[in-house]
Amino acid sequence: MNRRNFIKSASAGVVASSFMNMGKVLANTQVNATEYRALVCVFLYGGMDNHDTLIPYDNESYSKWAKIRQSLLNQYTTKRELNNLISINVPSRFAERQFALPPEMPSIASLYQQGKLSIVGNVGPLLENVTATSIRNETAKLPSRLFSHNDQQSTWMSGKAEGAQYGWAGRLNDALINQGQIQANTFSAVTTAGGELLVTGTNTAPYHVTDGRAATVQALEYFEDNDAVKAHFSALGHQSTNLIEQDLSNKIAQSFDANNMFNKAISSQSNSVGEFPKTGLGRQLESVARTLAVKEQLGTKRQIFVVSMGGFDTHSGQAQTLPKLQSALDSALNAFNSSMESMGLTNNVTLFTASDFGRTLAINGDGTDHGWGAHHFVMGGAINGGTVFGDIPPAELNHELDAGSGRLIPTMSVDQYGAALGQWLGISDTELEQVFPNLNKFGARPALFA
């Protein structure tokens, strides 16, 4: 292990999350980027049920869906009957097929109808285009360790199973640096609750924010004079002749400075970012909004955020659990959209969802099992709103896009999804192909942006 890698891993192990910004310049301004832009990833841990998110609404498709899921649907308090669903407009290419959102997502449905949000259909990790026949014939090249939570979370974030070092969003930020559009900035990649892999690159490290403040080393708070303790660790490098100690001390000092700068900027921010629900996701998105409000003080022109929400592994009790999760997601996204509009940032910030995988169409009694492809949301003023990108396979079993039990074989790769987002950030096709090496194996990227 070389000295640089040793320092990077050592500092992460010795100190808390706020010390992971190894060697980043504190607040360098942009080079060529002129208009501010940010991506916000909402990662839904556990695998959100795509079959109970975008629901068939035309009579024929709904009847087939309801027949497969009938015993589970009977357990819902708020029934999934046609008259309870919220229908949405869909592109004419779906012909007679219609779709709706569940009753717990009225705000998301309204945002969709207003052209402020769209749905991206059947996205998932792919190495090449796959069909049920190629899987049966064992000729399909498949992502490693499909249907495993940890591995598919990692694959969604990095293109590789668990153990990957860099995520595609971090590499997108690296690409902006490589293109000379921005310089390295401590606050370019921000996480509020996990998902560090997604925003980690060779020149990009996650900056950790908790409840709107810089993450701190809580152990230091137990010292009566913690400022003196911080000064002591920061000064070690000046006293030592050991190069590793010097580097580690410098990184610690930079982290203290970054935290002080961030917290000072947040404290000086007086304008309201609006009301957010008092839920885990609501608080995280409020933290993102507060960070966006001080983007000038932080000297950033491009930022990537990752927030998260858990609980979607609904093997059992889905009828009781999933509606609450859908309602929490609905209220948090609605509050974030309102905040961006009030701050005049709706055209500058794009939110998108991601998850381990979708779930099976078939049920296991009172829940569903791990799937593959899933449907996701993109939201913001810059997107082509009020439409469905990609494909929505039929809610049936044993078709060419069924990997078994109604596990959807993706028809859009994560590479295409991520590349469309990266293109909006201003990344060139050449750099996008470096970030997503399998990109040229698939069709065109979805035209997410107007």
C-alpha positions as CSV (number, residue, x, y, z in Angstrom):
1,M,0.0,0.0,0.0
2,N,1.4,3.4,-1.0
3,R,1.7,6.3,1.4
4,R,-1.3,8.1,-0.1
5,N,-3.6,5.1,0.2
6,F,-2.4,4.4,3.7
7,I,-3.2,7.9,4.8
8,K,-6.6,7.7,3.3
9,S,-7.6,4.5,5.0
10,A,-5.8,5.3,8.2
11,S,-7.5,8.6,8.7
12,A,-10.9,7.1,8.0
13,G,-10.3,4.4,10.6
14,V,-8.8,6.6,13.3
15,V,-11.3,9.5,13.2
16,A,-15.0,9.9,12.6
17,S,-16.8,10.4,9.3
18,S,-16.1,14.1,9.1
19,F,-12.4,13.2,8.6
20,M,-13.0,11.4,5.3
21,N,-12.5,14.5,3.1
22,M,-8.9,13.5,2.6
23,G,-6.9,16.4,1.1
24,K,-9.8,18.3,-0.5
25,V,-9.4,22.0,-0.9
26,L,-11.8,23.8,1.4
27,A,-13.7,26.1,-0.8
28,N,-12.3,26.5,-4.3
29,T,-14.6,28.1,-6.7
30,Q,-15.6,26.7,-10.1
31,V,-13.3,27.0,-13.1
32,N,-15.7,26.9,-16.1
33,A,-19.1,25.9,-14.7
34,T,-21.3,29.0,-14.6
35,E,-24.8,27.8,-13.6
36,Y,-25.1,26.0,-10.3
37,R,-26.4,22.4,-10.5
38,A,-26.9,19.7,-8.0
39,L,-28.1,16.1,-7.9
40,V,-29.9,14.6,-4.9
41,C,-30.1,10.8,-4.7
42,V,-32.8,9.3,-2.4
43,F,-31.7,5.7,-1.8
44,L,-34.5,3.4,-0.7
45,Y,-32.8,0.6,1.2
46,G,-34.4,-2.8,1.1
47,G,-35.9,-2.8,-2.4
48,M,-39.0,-0.7,-3.0
49,D,-41.9,-2.7,-4.5
50,N,-42.2,-1.4,-8.0
51,H,-45.4,-3.5,-8.6
52,D,-47.1,-1.5,-5.8
53,T,-45.7,1.9,-6.8
54,L,-46.7,2.1,-10.5
55,I,-49.9,0.1,-10.6
56,P,-51.8,-1.0,-13.7
57,Y,-55.0,1.1,-14.1
58,D,-56.7,-0.1,-17.2
59,N,-59.3,-2.8,-16.5
60,E,-57.5,-5.7,-18.3
61,S,-54.0,-5.0,-16.8
62,Y,-55.4,-4.3,-13.4
63,S,-57.4,-7.5,-13.3
64,K,-54.3,-9.6,-14.1
65,W,-52.3,-7.7,-11.4
66,A,-55.0,-8.0,-8.8
67,K,-55.5,-11.7,-9.4
68,I,-51.8,-12.5,-8.8
69,R,-51.7,-10.3,-5.7
70,Q,-55.2,-10.8,-4.3
71,S,-54.4,-12.4,-1.0
72,L,-51.9,-9.7,-0.2
73,L,-54.2,-6.9,-1.4
74,N,-56.9,-8.1,1.0
75,Q,-54.6,-7.2,3.9
76,Y,-54.3,-3.5,3.0
77,T,-56.2,-1.1,5.2
78,T,-56.4,1.4,2.4
79,K,-57.5,-0.8,-0.4
80,R,-55.8,-1.0,-3.8
81,E,-59.2,-1.0,-5.6
82,L,-59.4,1.0,-8.9
83,N,-61.4,3.8,-7.3
84,N,-58.8,4.3,-4.6
85,L,-55.8,4.6,-7.0
86,I,-54.6,7.9,-8.3
87,S,-54.5,7.8,-12.1
88,I,-51.8,9.6,-14.1
89,N,-51.3,10.5,-17.7
90,V,-48.9,8.3,-19.6
91,P,-47.4,8.5,-23.1
92,S,-49.4,7.3,-26.1
93,R,-46.8,4.5,-26.8
94,F,-48.5,2.5,-24.0
95,A,-51.7,2.4,-26.1
96,E,-54.6,1.1,-24.0
97,R,-52.5,0.6,-21.0
98,Q,-53.0,3.0,-18.1
99,F,-51.2,3.5,-14.8
100,A,-51.8,4.9,-11.3
101,L,-50.0,5.6,-8.1
102,P,-51.1,4.2,-4.7
103,P,-53.4,6.3,-2.5
104,E,-50.5,7.1,-0.2
105,M,-48.7,9.1,-2.9
106,P,-51.1,12.0,-3.7
107,S,-48.3,14.7,-3.8
108,I,-46.1,12.7,-6.1
109,A,-49.0,12.1,-8.4
110,S,-49.8,15.8,-8.3
111,L,-46.2,16.7,-9.0
112,Y,-46.2,14.3,-12.0
113,Q,-49.4,15.8,-13.4
114,Q,-48.0,19.3,-13.0
115,G,-44.9,18.3,-15.0
116,K,-42.5,18.6,-12.0
117,L,-41.7,14.9,-11.7
118,S,-41.4,11.9,-14.0
119,I,-41.1,8.1,-13.7
120,V,-38.2,6.1,-15.0
121,G,-39.4,2.6,-15.8
122,N,-37.7,-0.7,-15.2
123,V,-34.1,0.4,-14.3
124,G,-31.5,-1.9,-12.9
125,P,-27.9,-3.2,-13.1
126,L,-27.0,-4.7,-16.5
127,L,-23.9,-5.9,-18.2
128,E,-25.7,-6.5,-21.4
129,N,-29.2,-6.7,-22.7
130,V,-30.9,-9.8,-21.2
131,T,-34.1,-11.8,-21.8
132,A,-35.7,-14.7,-19.9
133,T,-34.7,-17.0,-22.8
134,S,-31.0,-16.1,-22.6
135,I,-31.1,-16.7,-18.8
136,R,-32.7,-20.1,-19.3
137,N,-30.1,-21.0,-22.0
138,E,-27.4,-19.8,-19.6
139,T,-26.0,-17.5,-22.3
140,A,-26.8,-14.3,-20.4
141,K,-24.0,-12.3,-18.8
142,L,-25.5,-11.3,-15.4
143,P,-24.4,-8.8,-12.7
144,S,-22.7,-10.5,-9.8
145,R,-24.7,-11.7,-6.9
146,L,-28.2,-10.7,-8.0
147,F,-30.9,-10.4,-5.4
148,S,-28.4,-9.9,-2.5
149,H,-29.0,-6.7,-0.6
150,N,-25.4,-5.6,0.1
151,D,-24.2,-6.6,-3.3
152,Q,-27.0,-4.9,-5.2
153,Q,-26.7,-1.8,-3.2
154,S,-23.1,-1.7,-4.1
155,T,-23.8,-2.5,-7.7
156,W,-26.3,0.2,-8.0
157,M,-23.9,2.7,-6.6
158,S,-20.7,1.6,-8.3
159,G,-21.3,-1.1,-10.9
160,K,-19.6,-3.7,-8.8
161,A,-20.6,-6.0,-5.9
162,E,-19.8,-5.4,-2.3
163,G,-16.2,-4.3,-1.8
164,A,-16.1,-1.7,-4.5
165,Q,-14.0,1.4,-3.8
166,Y,-15.6,4.1,-6.0
167,G,-19.2,5.0,-6.9
168,W,-20.5,6.5,-10.1
169,A,-21.6,9.8,-8.6
170,G,-18.2,10.3,-7.1
171,R,-16.6,9.5,-10.4
172,L,-19.0,12.0,-12.1
173,N,-17.6,14.7,-9.8
174,D,-14.1,13.4,-10.7
175,A,-14.9,13.9,-14.3
176,L,-16.0,17.5,-13.7
177,I,-12.6,18.1,-12.2
178,N,-10.8,16.3,-15.0
179,Q,-12.6,18.4,-17.6
180,G,-11.6,21.6,-15.7
181,Q,-15.1,22.6,-15.0
182,I,-14.6,22.7,-11.3
183,Q,-11.8,22.3,-8.8
184,A,-11.8,19.8,-5.9
185,N,-14.1,21.1,-3.1
186,T,-14.7,19.5,0.3
187,F,-18.4,20.1,-0.1
188,S,-19.0,18.7,-3.6
189,A,-20.3,15.4,-2.3
190,V,-22.5,15.3,0.8
191,T,-24.1,12.4,2.6
192,T,-26.6,12.6,5.4
193,A,-27.1,8.9,6.3
194,G,-25.0,6.3,4.5
195,G,-24.5,5.8,0.8
196,E,-20.9,7.0,1.0
197,L,-19.9,4.6,-1.8
198,L,-22.1,6.4,-4.3
199,V,-20.3,9.7,-3.9
200,T,-16.7,8.4,-3.5
201,G,-14.2,8.9,-6.3
202,T,-10.5,9.1,-6.7
203,N,-10.6,12.9,-6.1
204,T,-14.0,13.1,-4.4
205,A,-14.8,12.0,-0.8
206,P,-18.1,12.2,1.0
207,Y,-18.7,15.1,3.4
208,H,-20.9,14.0,6.3
209,V,-23.8,16.1,7.6
210,T,-26.1,15.2,10.5
211,D,-29.2,17.2,11.2
212,G,-28.0,20.1,9.2
213,R,-24.6,20.3,10.9
214,A,-21.1,19.0,10.1
215,A,-20.6,15.5,11.6
216,T,-18.4,15.7,14.6
217,V,-16.1,13.4,16.6
218,Q,-18.2,13.0,19.6
219,A,-15.4,11.6,21.7
220,L,-13.8,15.0,21.7
221,E,-16.8,16.5,23.4
222,Y,-15.9,14.6,26.5
223,F,-12.8,16.7,27.0
224,E,-13.1,19.7,29.2
225,D,-11.1,21.8,26.7
226,N,-11.8,20.1,23.4
227,D,-10.5,23.1,21.4
228,A,-7.1,22.4,22.9
229,V,-7.4,18.7,22.1
230,K,-8.2,19.6,18.4
231,A,-5.2,22.0,18.3
232,H,-3.0,19.3,19.7
233,F,-3.9,16.7,17.0
234,S,-3.7,19.4,14.3
235,A,-0.2,20.4,15.4
236,L,1.3,16.9,15.5
237,G,2.4,17.1,11.9
238,H,4.5,20.2,12.6
239,Q,6.3,18.5,15.5
240,S,6.9,15.2,13.8
241,T,9.6,14.2,11.3
242,N,7.4,11.2,10.3
243,L,5.8,11.8,6.9
244,I,2.7,9.7,7.7
245,E,2.1,11.6,10.9
246,Q,2.5,14.9,9.1
247,D,0.0,13.9,6.4
248,L,-2.5,12.6,8.9
249,S,-2.2,15.7,11.1
250,N,-2.8,17.9,8.0
251,K,-5.9,16.0,7.1
252,I,-7.2,16.3,10.6
253,A,-6.6,20.0,10.6
254,Q,-8.3,20.4,7.2
255,S,-11.3,18.4,8.5
256,F,-11.6,20.7,11.6
257,D,-11.4,23.7,9.3
258,A,-14.0,22.3,7.0
259,N,-16.4,21.6,9.8
260,N,-16.0,25.1,11.3
261,M,-16.5,26.6,7.9
262,F,-19.7,24.5,7.2
263,N,-21.2,25.2,10.6
264,K,-20.5,28.9,10.4
265,A,-22.2,29.1,7.0
266,I,-25.2,27.2,8.3
267,S,-25.4,29.3,11.4
268,S,-25.3,32.5,9.3
269,Q,-28.2,31.4,7.1
270,S,-31.3,33.2,8.1
271,N,-33.8,32.5,5.3
272,S,-36.3,29.8,5.8
273,V,-36.1,26.7,3.7
274,G,-39.7,25.8,4.4
275,E,-41.4,23.2,6.5
276,F,-40.3,19.5,6.3
277,P,-42.0,16.5,7.9
278,K,-40.4,15.3,11.1
279,T,-39.4,12.0,9.6
280,G,-36.0,10.6,9.0
281,L,-36.1,11.4,5.3
282,G,-37.8,14.7,5.9
283,R,-34.9,15.8,8.3
284,Q,-32.3,14.7,5.8
285,L,-33.9,16.6,2.9
286,E,-34.1,19.6,5.1
287,S,-30.4,19.3,5.8
288,V,-29.8,19.2,2.0
289,A,-32.0,22.3,1.6
290,R,-30.0,24.2,4.3
291,T,-26.8,23.2,2.6
292,L,-28.1,24.4,-0.8
293,A,-29.0,27.7,0.9
294,V,-25.3,28.4,1.7
295,K,-23.8,27.1,-1.6
296,E,-22.1,30.5,-2.3
297,Q,-20.4,30.5,1.1
298,L,-19.2,26.9,0.4
299,G,-17.9,27.9,-3.0
300,T,-19.5,25.1,-4.9
301,K,-20.9,25.1,-8.5
302,R,-21.7,21.4,-8.6
303,Q,-22.9,19.2,-5.7
304,I,-24.1,15.7,-5.4
305,F,-26.1,14.7,-2.3
306,V,-27.2,11.2,-1.1
307,V,-29.9,10.7,1.5
308,S,-31.5,7.4,2.4
309,M,-34.6,5.7,3.7
310,G,-34.8,2.1,4.9
311,G,-37.5,-0.4,5.6
312,F,-38.4,-1.5,2.1
313,D,-37.4,-5.2,2.5
314,T,-41.0,-6.2,2.8
315,H,-40.9,-10.0,2.9
316,S,-43.7,-10.0,5.5
317,G,-46.2,-7.5,6.7
318,Q,-46.0,-5.5,3.5
319,A,-49.6,-4.4,3.7
320,Q,-48.9,-2.7,7.0
321,T,-45.4,-1.4,6.3
322,L,-45.2,-0.3,2.7
323,P,-48.1,2.3,2.8
324,K,-46.4,4.1,5.7
325,L,-43.1,4.2,3.8
326,Q,-44.9,5.4,0.6
327,S,-46.6,8.2,2.6
328,A,-43.3,9.3,4.2
329,L,-41.6,9.4,0.8
330,D,-44.5,11.3,-0.7
331,S,-44.5,14.0,2.0
332,A,-40.7,14.4,2.0
333,L,-40.5,14.8,-1.7
334,N,-43.3,17.3,-1.8
335,A,-41.7,19.4,1.0
336,F,-38.3,19.3,-0.9
337,N,-40.0,20.5,-4.1
338,S,-41.7,23.3,-2.3
339,S,-38.4,24.3,-0.7
340,M,-36.6,24.4,-4.0
341,E,-39.3,26.5,-5.5
342,S,-39.3,29.0,-2.6
343,M,-35.5,29.3,-2.9
344,G,-35.6,29.7,-6.7
345,L,-33.5,26.5,-7.2
346,T,-36.0,24.2,-8.8
347,N,-34.3,24.4,-12.2
348,N,-30.9,23.9,-10.6
349,V,-31.5,20.8,-8.4
350,T,-32.6,17.4,-9.7
351,L,-33.7,14.7,-7.2
352,F,-33.8,11.0,-8.2
353,T,-34.5,7.8,-6.4
354,A,-32.5,4.5,-6.4
355,S,-32.9,1.2,-4.5
356,D,-31.3,-2.2,-4.1
357,F,-33.8,-3.7,-6.6
358,G,-37.5,-4.1,-7.2
359,R,-39.5,-6.9,-5.8
360,T,-41.4,-10.0,-7.2
361,L,-44.9,-9.7,-8.6
362,A,-45.7,-13.0,-7.0
363,I,-46.3,-12.9,-3.3
364,N,-45.0,-15.2,-0.5
365,G,-48.1,-14.9,1.7
366,D,-48.0,-11.5,3.3
367,G,-45.0,-10.0,1.5
368,T,-42.8,-10.0,-1.6
369,D,-39.3,-11.2,-2.3
370,H,-36.2,-9.7,-3.9
371,G,-36.5,-8.6,-7.5
372,W,-34.3,-6.9,-10.1
373,G,-35.6,-4.0,-12.2
374,A,-37.6,-1.3,-10.6
375,H,-39.4,2.0,-11.3
376,H,-37.9,5.3,-10.0
377,F,-38.8,9.0,-9.7
378,V,-36.9,12.0,-11.0
379,M,-38.0,15.5,-9.9
380,G,-37.0,19.1,-10.6
381,G,-37.7,22.0,-12.8
382,A,-35.1,21.0,-15.4
383,I,-36.6,17.6,-16.2
384,N,-39.0,16.6,-18.9
385,G,-41.8,16.2,-16.4
386,G,-45.1,14.4,-16.4
387,T,-44.0,11.4,-18.4
388,V,-42.7,7.8,-18.2
389,F,-39.2,7.1,-19.5
390,G,-38.3,3.6,-20.5
391,D,-40.5,0.5,-20.4
392,I,-43.1,-0.8,-18.0
393,P,-43.4,-4.5,-18.6
394,P,-46.8,-6.1,-18.2
395,A,-48.0,-7.2,-14.7
396,E,-48.0,-10.8,-15.7
397,L,-45.8,-13.8,-15.1
398,N,-43.7,-15.9,-17.5
399,H,-43.0,-13.3,-20.2
400,E,-39.6,-12.5,-21.8
401,L,-38.8,-9.9,-19.1
402,D,-39.6,-12.1,-16.2
403,A,-36.6,-13.5,-14.5
404,G,-38.9,-15.7,-12.3
405,S,-41.8,-14.9,-10.0
406,G,-42.3,-11.6,-11.7
407,R,-38.8,-10.3,-11.1
408,L,-38.4,-7.7,-13.9
409,I,-35.4,-8.0,-16.1
410,P,-34.3,-4.4,-16.5
411,T,-34.8,-2.7,-19.9
412,M,-32.8,0.4,-18.8
413,S,-29.4,0.0,-17.3
414,V,-28.2,2.0,-14.3
415,D,-25.5,3.2,-16.7
416,Q,-28.0,4.9,-18.9
417,Y,-29.9,6.4,-15.9
418,G,-26.7,7.7,-14.3
419,A,-25.2,8.9,-17.6
420,A,-28.3,11.0,-18.3
421,L,-27.9,12.6,-14.9
422,G,-24.2,13.1,-15.5
423,Q,-24.8,14.7,-18.9
424,W,-27.0,17.3,-17.2
425,L,-24.2,18.1,-14.8
426,G,-22.1,19.0,-17.9
427,I,-20.0,15.9,-18.3
428,S,-18.7,15.0,-21.8
429,D,-19.6,11.8,-23.6
430,T,-16.0,10.7,-23.5
431,E,-15.9,11.1,-19.7
432,L,-19.3,9.4,-19.3
433,E,-18.0,6.4,-21.2
434,Q,-15.1,6.2,-18.7
435,V,-17.5,6.4,-15.7
436,F,-19.9,3.9,-17.2
437,P,-17.8,1.4,-19.3
438,N,-20.8,-0.6,-20.3
439,L,-22.7,2.4,-21.6
440,N,-22.2,1.7,-25.3
441,K,-23.8,-1.8,-25.0
442,F,-27.2,-0.2,-24.5
443,G,-29.5,2.1,-26.4
444,A,-29.9,5.8,-26.0
445,R,-29.9,7.5,-22.7
446,P,-33.4,8.6,-21.5
447,A,-34.0,12.2,-22.4
448,L,-34.6,13.2,-18.7
449,F,-34.0,16.9,-19.3
450,A,-35.8,19.5,-21.3
